[in-house]
């Protein structure tokens, strides 16, 4: 019983934290410098996630590029750029990565 109550409250709190800011952001008028900051936020977050996945860190030497992930990223990036669909881009990357792992 405690498990299900904990799970329920966790879902509710997670949902509140992730959903409530959107209506509040529409009601608040942000200054221009903050709006400009928000336009670059998603780009910087995606770049940090992408770089951390593509580089393999080695102790005492320079990082190297993970070629399999890089090959899967290229078609995924192209699909995302031309189709403007995050879901289609992610699915392309997953399918390409699965095919590359099957081949190697």
C-alpha positions in Angstrom: 0.0 0.0 0.0 2.8 2.4 0.9 4.5 1.7 -2.4 1.4 2.7 -4.4 0.9 5.8 -2.4 4.5 6.8 -2.9 4.3 6.1 -6.6 1.1 8.1 -6.9 2.5 11.1 -5.0 5.7 10.9 -7.1 3.7 11.0 -10.3 1.6 13.9 -9.1 4.6 16.0 -7.9 6.6 15.2 -11.1 3.6 16.2 -13.2 3.1 19.5 -11.3 6.8 20.4 -11.6 6.8 19.8 -15.3 3.4 21.1 -16.3 2.7 24.1 -14.0 5.5 26.4 -15.3 4.0 26.5 -18.8 0.7 28.3 -18.0 2.7 30.5 -15.6 5.2 31.4 -18.3 2.3 32.6 -20.5 0.9 34.8 -17.8 4.2 36.5 -17.0 5.8 39.1 -19.2 9.5 38.5 -19.4 12.1 41.2 -20.1 13.7 41.1 -23.6 17.1 39.8 -22.4 15.5 36.8 -20.6 13.5 36.0 -23.8 16.7 36.1 -25.8 18.3 33.8 -23.1 15.4 31.3 -23.4 15.9 31.1 -27.2 19.4 29.7 -26.8 18.6 27.4 -23.8 17.3 24.4 -25.8 20.2 24.7 -28.3 22.8 24.7 -25.5 21.1 21.8 -23.7 20.9 19.7 -26.8 24.6 20.5 -27.7 25.8 19.4 -24.3 23.9 16.2 -24.5 25.1 15.5 -28.0 28.8 16.2 -27.2 28.7 14.1 -24.0 27.3 11.1 -26.0 29.7 11.4 -29.0 33.0 11.7 -27.0 34.7 8.9 -25.2 36.7 10.2 -22.3 40.1 8.7 -21.5 42.1 9.4 -18.3 45.3 11.2 -19.1 44.6 11.7 -22.8 42.3 13.6 -25.2 38.8 12.4 -25.8 38.1 10.3 -28.9 35.0 10.3 -31.1 32.6 7.3 -30.9 32.3 6.6 -34.6 29.2 4.4 -34.4 27.2 7.1 -32.5 28.5 9.7 -34.9 27.3 7.7 -37.9 23.9 7.3 -36.3 23.7 11.0 -35.5 24.2 12.2 -39.0 20.9 10.9 -40.5 19.1 11.7 -37.3 20.4 15.3 -37.5 19.4 15.6 -41.2 15.9 14.3 -40.5 15.5 16.7 -37.6 16.7 19.6 -39.6 14.6 19.1 -42.7 11.5 17.6 -41.2 11.5 19.7 -37.9 10.2 16.7 -36.0 12.0 15.7 -32.8 10.1 12.3 -32.6 11.0 11.4 -36.1 14.6 12.4 -35.5 14.9 10.3 -32.4 13.3 7.3 -34.1 15.7 7.6 -37.0 18.6 7.7 -34.6 17.4 4.6 -32.8 16.8 2.6 -36.0 20.1 3.6 -37.5 21.9 2.7 -34.2 20.1 -0.6 -34.0 21.2 -1.4 -37.6 24.8 -0.4 -37.0 24.9 -2.6 -33.9 23.4 -5.5 -35.8 26.1 -5.1 -38.5 29.1 -4.8 -36.2 
